[in-house]
Amino acid sequence: MKFAVSYSTPFQGMDPDKLVAFAQHAEACGFEGFYVPEHIALYPGAMFGRMELPTTLPYGDPLDLLAFVAAATDRILLGTAVLLLPYHHPVVLAKRLATIDVLSKGRMRLLTVGLGSLAGEAAAAGVDFASRGRRTDEAIDILRLLWSGDADGVSYSGEFYRFENLTSFPHPLAPLPIHIGGSSRAAARRAAHRGDGYFPGGALSPEERAAQWDLIRTTSARDNLDYTRWAPTDLTPQTVEAFETQGVTRLVVNPATLDDLSAFAERLALTP
């Protein structure tokens, strides 16, 4: 089992010293990865489940945050949970992600993308809310196409994006895995057909989780997909075993303090 941490600037703040200290301590404790979330904009009435999101929550740009963390660390992998892919132009995004990967010496390995659930956020980005799934599918294909292109360039013609003979260098040091985040059967199908892994949301029943993972396993042409899950910080070796029996390969926790990071690492016997 691999273990990663999530740092949520809306709740842990944007203090740069605290961010760096948290990432460095997570790395020293032996955590594999460091995740950050994304919202590009909030507004009155924006809901996360049954909770209204305060409009002043400081959601930092996830890729800027990860570049900042990469400069202050050496080993920890960089991830998003989740990057709202339909609100990013894939040609621009391909360049940003590849740049972070090269400058971090190949650590942009935990990219997780999702559709977003706030209609007002889609409107603010100029995206038709109903089209965001199809946009995401095209964007995933374009990212991989641009990262595999040669000096002659690549071309694409889809419903939302079109270009001819484009090149995008630098390429990532190795092909970037693209994990799919979400809480729906549609997200599970996207993971099966286009993803390198699945990272479902936290508010699913055990039966629905099992059904979605079974859908992925039975419809994907691959048998080595990553299966990432959120987990509580009070995990024990016994509860980790329970996750393993469900096929989970990575657990992401959100410790609040450096002491919480240390206690988790000691309890689960993590090693740097």
Secondary structure as UniProt FT lines:
FT   STRAND          2..6
FT   HELIX           9..12
FT   HELIX           16..29
FT   STRAND          33..36
FT   TURN            44..45
FT   STRAND          47..48
FT   TURN            49..50
FT   STRAND          51..52
FT   TURN            55..56
FT   HELIX           62..72
FT   STRAND          77..80
FT   STRAND          83..84
FT   HELIX           85..87
FT   HELIX           90..103
FT   TURN            104..105
FT   STRAND          112..114
FT   HELIX           119..124
FT   TURN            125..126
FT   HELIX           129..131
FT   HELIX           132..148
FT   TURN            151..152
FT   STRAND          154..157
FT   STRAND          162..166
FT   STRAND          179..182
FT   HELIX           185..194
FT   STRAND          197..200
FT   HELIX           206..219
FT   STRAND          226..230
FT   TURN            233..234
FT   HELIX           237..245
FT   TURN            246..247
FT   STRAND          250..253
FT   HELIX           258..267
FT   TURN            268..269
//
